[in-house]
Amino acid sequence: MNHSVRAAQASYIVLPATVIDKPTVLSFLVSHFTAIAEAVWVARIQSGKVHWRDGQLVTLDSAFIPRARVYYYREVQQESLIPFEEQILLQNEQIIIAFKPHFLAVNPSGNFVNECLVNRLRIKTGNEQIVAAHRLDRATAGVMLLSLNASTRHDYHQLFKNGNITKTYQAVAVLSASIQKLIAAAELSLPTRWTVKNRLVKAEPSFMMKMADGEANSHSEISLVAVNGNLGLFELTPVTGRTHQLRVHMMSLGMPILNDRLYPELLDKAADDFNKPLMLVAKRLAFVDPLSAESFDISCDGLQL
């Protein structure tokens, strides 16, 4: 039986000062969230699931107030449980470094509202202030840095924005025919390295990326470090941080990551196959803490061939 699942954490939107043709909060929400029917918003408001910042409930007649925050609870009809456990690898007063398993979203998104890393860690630690300092695809597993305090969050976001953090990934892919030929002829020495630089732009559908002509805006260093049959284990260092960068760069080498449902071909939407995770792991984060000047170098278990 389908049942509605309410997010444990409220989302919010700031009512824009530029909007002058929406007399009520309800009329704005309906026009802004085009994928959600008016009847859904009416039901949410009537059941007390929409409120102002101070906790006062929004009513069907509440007037639109520019720059005010309106809080609401995302809902999905049915939420899938992810049968893999996150791990806290390090925790201090400012940060958590955690291992995010494959299939687990970092933040509420799509059909996942409570089954996400941030919410799980908020429940586990009792700290409602936890926010991720960077992104990691739901399909990708690995090491993540999360901030515990709103007052110092900016310092950790800046690590990523300014490139002051080293991220190392591992991936498994079927070796290209040319690489397999070199291996068969005993003409390949490991590690074999590639520098990949190209221009990545949004594709259709918009969550996909594609290579385009023009000045490069993405850069990855990729090494083949081990071989087993027709499979290769790769170490990847993204110098820039474009969406799906490593997945597209591996595809550009003729070796798309094993079990990738987006590249080189977008497969039909389907239920998660927990036996076939995307073979991509964010294995290592290394950085100097911007507040304590302490050096951190944290790794998780890697991929095996």
C-alpha positions as CSV (number, residue, x, y, z in Angstrom):
1,M,0.0,0.0,0.0
2,N,1.4,3.4,-0.9
3,H,1.6,5.8,2.0
4,S,2.9,9.3,2.3
5,V,6.3,9.8,4.0
6,R,7.0,13.2,5.5
7,A,10.5,14.6,5.7
8,A,11.9,14.8,9.2
9,Q,13.6,18.1,8.4
10,A,11.7,21.1,7.0
11,S,12.7,22.7,3.8
12,Y,12.2,26.5,3.3
13,I,11.9,29.1,0.7
14,V,12.4,32.8,1.0
15,L,9.5,34.7,-0.6
16,P,11.1,36.9,-3.3
17,A,10.8,40.6,-3.1
18,T,10.5,40.7,-6.9
19,V,7.1,38.9,-6.9
20,I,4.2,41.4,-6.7
21,D,1.4,39.5,-8.3
22,K,0.8,36.8,-5.7
23,P,-1.4,38.0,-2.9
24,T,-1.2,34.9,-0.7
25,V,1.5,32.4,0.2
26,L,-0.6,29.6,-1.3
27,S,-0.8,31.4,-4.7
28,F,3.0,31.8,-4.7
29,L,3.7,28.2,-3.8
30,V,1.4,26.9,-6.5
31,S,3.0,29.1,-9.1
32,H,6.6,28.4,-8.0
33,F,6.4,24.7,-7.6
34,T,4.8,23.8,-10.9
35,A,5.2,20.0,-10.4
36,I,3.1,20.0,-7.3
37,A,-0.7,20.3,-7.7
38,E,-2.6,23.1,-5.9
39,A,-4.7,20.5,-4.0
40,V,-1.5,19.1,-2.5
41,W,-0.5,22.5,-1.2
42,V,-4.0,23.1,0.2
43,A,-3.9,19.7,2.0
44,R,-0.4,20.5,3.4
45,I,-1.5,23.9,4.7
46,Q,-4.7,22.5,6.2
47,S,-2.8,19.7,8.0
48,G,-0.3,22.1,9.5
49,K,2.7,21.2,7.3
50,V,3.5,24.8,6.2
51,H,4.7,27.5,8.7
52,W,6.5,30.7,9.1
53,R,10.0,30.9,10.6
54,D,8.6,31.5,14.2
55,G,6.5,28.3,13.9
56,Q,3.2,30.1,13.3
57,L,1.1,28.1,10.8
58,V,0.5,29.4,7.3
59,T,-3.2,29.4,6.5
60,L,-4.9,29.4,3.1
61,D,-5.4,33.1,3.4
62,S,-1.9,34.1,4.7
63,A,-0.7,37.1,2.9
64,F,2.5,37.0,0.8
65,I,5.3,38.8,2.8
66,P,8.4,39.6,0.7
67,R,11.7,38.2,2.1
68,A,9.8,36.1,4.7
69,R,10.8,32.5,5.1
70,V,8.2,29.8,4.6
71,Y,8.9,26.3,5.9
72,Y,7.3,23.2,4.5
73,Y,7.8,19.4,4.6
74,R,8.6,17.5,1.5
75,E,6.6,14.4,1.0
76,V,6.9,11.4,-1.3
77,Q,4.3,8.6,-1.8
78,Q,6.7,5.9,-0.8
79,E,10.3,6.0,0.4
80,S,12.8,3.3,-0.5
81,L,15.0,2.1,2.4
82,I,18.7,1.9,1.5
83,P,20.1,-1.3,3.1
84,F,23.6,0.0,3.6
85,E,25.0,1.7,6.7
86,E,27.0,5.0,6.8
87,Q,30.1,5.2,9.1
88,I,31.5,8.1,11.1
89,L,35.2,8.0,10.4
90,L,36.2,11.1,12.4
91,Q,34.3,13.6,14.5
92,N,35.4,16.7,16.5
93,E,33.6,19.9,17.5
94,Q,33.5,21.3,14.0
95,I,33.2,18.5,11.5
96,I,32.2,14.9,10.8
97,I,34.1,12.9,8.2
98,A,31.8,10.0,7.2
99,F,31.6,7.2,4.7
100,K,28.5,7.4,2.5
101,P,27.4,4.1,1.0
102,H,26.3,3.6,-2.6
103,F,22.7,4.5,-3.3
104,L,22.3,6.8,-0.3
105,A,21.6,10.5,-1.2
106,V,23.6,13.2,0.7
107,N,20.5,15.5,1.1
108,P,16.8,15.0,0.6
109,S,16.1,14.7,-3.1
110,G,13.7,13.1,-5.5
111,N,12.0,10.1,-3.8
112,F,14.3,10.3,-0.8
113,V,13.4,12.6,2.1
114,N,14.6,10.8,5.3
115,E,16.8,8.2,3.7
116,C,19.8,10.5,3.2
117,L,23.2,10.8,4.8
118,V,22.6,14.2,6.5
119,N,19.4,13.1,8.1
120,R,20.8,9.8,9.3
121,L,23.8,11.6,10.9
122,R,21.5,14.2,12.5
123,I,19.5,11.4,14.1
124,K,22.7,9.5,15.1
125,T,24.4,12.5,16.7
126,G,21.4,14.5,17.8
127,N,22.9,17.5,16.0
128,E,20.4,19.3,13.8
129,Q,23.1,21.7,12.4
130,I,24.8,19.1,10.3
131,V,25.3,20.2,6.7
132,A,27.4,18.6,3.9
133,A,30.4,20.7,2.9
134,H,30.4,19.3,-0.7
135,R,28.5,17.1,-3.1
136,L,28.6,13.4,-3.9
137,D,26.3,11.6,-6.3
138,R,23.7,9.3,-4.8
139,A,25.2,6.5,-7.0
140,T,28.8,7.1,-5.7
141,A,30.1,5.9,-2.3
142,G,32.9,7.4,-0.3
143,V,34.3,9.8,2.1
144,M,32.4,13.0,2.8
145,L,33.1,16.1,5.0
146,L,30.2,17.6,6.9
147,S,30.0,20.7,9.0
148,L,28.5,20.6,12.5
149,N,28.3,24.4,13.2
150,A,26.6,27.1,11.2
151,S,29.1,29.7,12.5
152,T,32.1,27.9,11.0
153,R,30.4,26.3,8.0
154,H,31.7,28.9,5.5
155,D,35.4,28.0,6.3
156,Y,34.9,24.4,5.2
157,H,32.9,25.3,2.1
158,Q,35.8,27.5,1.1
159,L,38.2,24.5,1.2
160,F,36.3,23.1,-1.8
161,K,35.6,26.4,-3.5
162,N,39.3,27.3,-3.4
163,G,40.6,23.9,-4.3
164,N,42.4,23.5,-1.0
165,I,41.4,19.9,-0.6
166,T,42.7,16.7,-2.2
167,K,40.1,14.2,-3.4
168,T,41.1,10.8,-4.7
169,Y,38.6,8.3,-6.2
170,Q,38.8,4.7,-7.3
171,A,36.8,3.3,-10.2
172,V,36.5,-0.1,-12.0
173,A,35.9,-0.3,-15.7
174,V,36.1,-2.7,-18.6
175,L,39.4,-2.0,-20.4
176,S,39.3,-0.6,-23.9
177,A,40.2,-2.9,-26.8
178,S,43.5,-1.0,-27.3
179,I,44.5,-1.3,-23.7
180,Q,43.7,-5.0,-23.7
181,K,45.8,-5.5,-26.8
182,L,48.8,-3.8,-25.1
183,I,48.3,-6.0,-22.1
184,A,48.2,-9.2,-24.3
185,A,51.4,-8.1,-26.0
186,A,53.0,-7.4,-22.6
187,E,53.6,-3.8,-23.7
188,L,51.7,-2.0,-20.9
189,S,53.4,-0.9,-17.7
190,L,51.4,0.1,-14.6
191,P,50.5,2.7,-13.6
192,T,49.4,4.1,-17.0
193,R,48.3,7.7,-16.7
194,W,46.0,10.1,-18.6
195,T,45.4,13.8,-18.2
196,V,41.9,14.6,-19.3
197,K,40.9,18.2,-20.0
198,N,37.7,19.2,-21.9
199,R,34.7,21.4,-21.8
200,L,31.6,20.0,-20.0
201,V,28.2,21.5,-20.4
202,K,24.6,20.5,-19.5
203,A,23.0,18.0,-21.8
204,E,19.4,16.7,-22.2
205,P,18.0,15.7,-19.8
206,S,19.5,18.5,-17.7
207,F,21.0,16.2,-15.0
208,M,23.3,14.8,-17.7
209,M,26.6,16.4,-18.9
210,K,28.3,16.2,-22.2
211,M,31.6,17.3,-23.8
212,A,31.5,20.4,-26.0
213,D,33.9,22.5,-28.1
214,G,35.6,25.4,-26.5
215,E,38.0,26.2,-23.7
216,A,38.4,23.3,-21.2
217,N,36.6,23.8,-17.9
218,S,37.3,20.4,-16.4
219,H,40.5,18.5,-15.6
220,S,41.0,15.0,-14.2
221,E,44.2,13.0,-13.6
222,I,43.5,9.3,-14.2
223,S,45.7,6.3,-13.6
224,L,45.2,2.6,-14.4
225,V,46.8,0.9,-11.3
226,A,45.7,-2.8,-11.5
227,V,44.3,-5.2,-14.1
228,N,42.3,-8.4,-13.6
229,G,41.2,-10.0,-16.9
230,N,39.3,-7.4,-18.9
231,L,38.8,-5.2,-15.9
232,G,40.9,-2.3,-14.7
233,L,41.2,-0.5,-11.4
234,F,41.7,3.2,-11.8
235,E,42.8,6.0,-9.5
236,L,41.2,9.3,-10.3
237,T,42.0,12.8,-9.0
238,P,39.6,15.5,-10.1
239,V,41.4,18.9,-10.3
240,T,38.1,20.6,-11.0
241,G,34.7,19.6,-9.6
242,R,32.2,19.5,-12.4
243,T,29.0,17.5,-12.1
244,H,29.6,13.9,-13.3
245,Q,33.1,14.9,-14.3
246,L,34.9,11.6,-13.6
247,R,32.1,9.6,-15.2
248,V,32.3,11.6,-18.4
249,H,36.1,11.6,-18.4
250,M,36.2,7.8,-18.0
251,M,33.7,7.5,-20.9
252,S,35.9,9.8,-23.0
253,L,38.8,7.3,-22.6
254,G,36.5,4.6,-24.0
255,M,36.2,3.0,-20.5
256,P,32.9,4.0,-18.9
257,I,32.7,3.1,-15.2
258,L,31.2,-0.3,-14.5
259,N,27.4,-0.2,-13.8
260,D,27.0,3.4,-14.8
261,R,23.3,3.9,-15.7
262,L,23.9,7.4,-17.2
263,Y,27.1,7.1,-19.4
264,P,27.6,6.2,-22.1
265,E,23.9,5.5,-22.4
266,L,21.0,6.8,-20.2
267,L,19.2,3.6,-19.1
268,D,15.5,3.6,-18.4
269,K,14.6,4.6,-14.8
270,A,14.4,1.4,-12.7
271,A,14.4,0.4,-9.1
272,D,17.9,0.3,-7.5
273,D,19.8,-2.9,-8.1
274,F,21.8,-3.1,-4.9
275,N,23.9,-5.9,-6.4
276,K,25.2,-3.6,-9.1
277,P,26.5,-0.4,-7.6
278,L,28.3,2.2,-9.7
279,M,31.9,1.2,-9.3
280,L,33.1,4.6,-8.2
281,V,34.3,5.4,-4.7
282,A,35.5,8.7,-3.2
283,K,38.4,6.9,-1.4
284,R,40.3,9.7,0.2
285,L,40.0,13.3,1.5
286,A,43.1,15.2,2.6
287,F,43.2,18.8,3.8
288,V,44.5,21.2,6.4
289,D,41.7,22.3,8.8
290,P,41.1,26.0,8.2
291,L,40.5,26.6,12.0
292,S,42.9,24.3,13.8
293,A,45.6,24.0,11.1
294,E,45.5,20.3,11.8
295,S,46.2,18.0,8.8
296,F,43.7,15.4,8.0
297,D,44.1,12.5,5.5
298,I,41.1,10.1,5.8
299,S,40.5,7.1,3.6
300,C,37.8,4.4,3.4
301,D,38.0,0.9,2.1
302,G,38.6,0.9,-1.7
303,L,37.3,-1.2,-4.6
304,Q,38.6,-4.7,-5.3
305,L,39.1,-6.3,-8.7
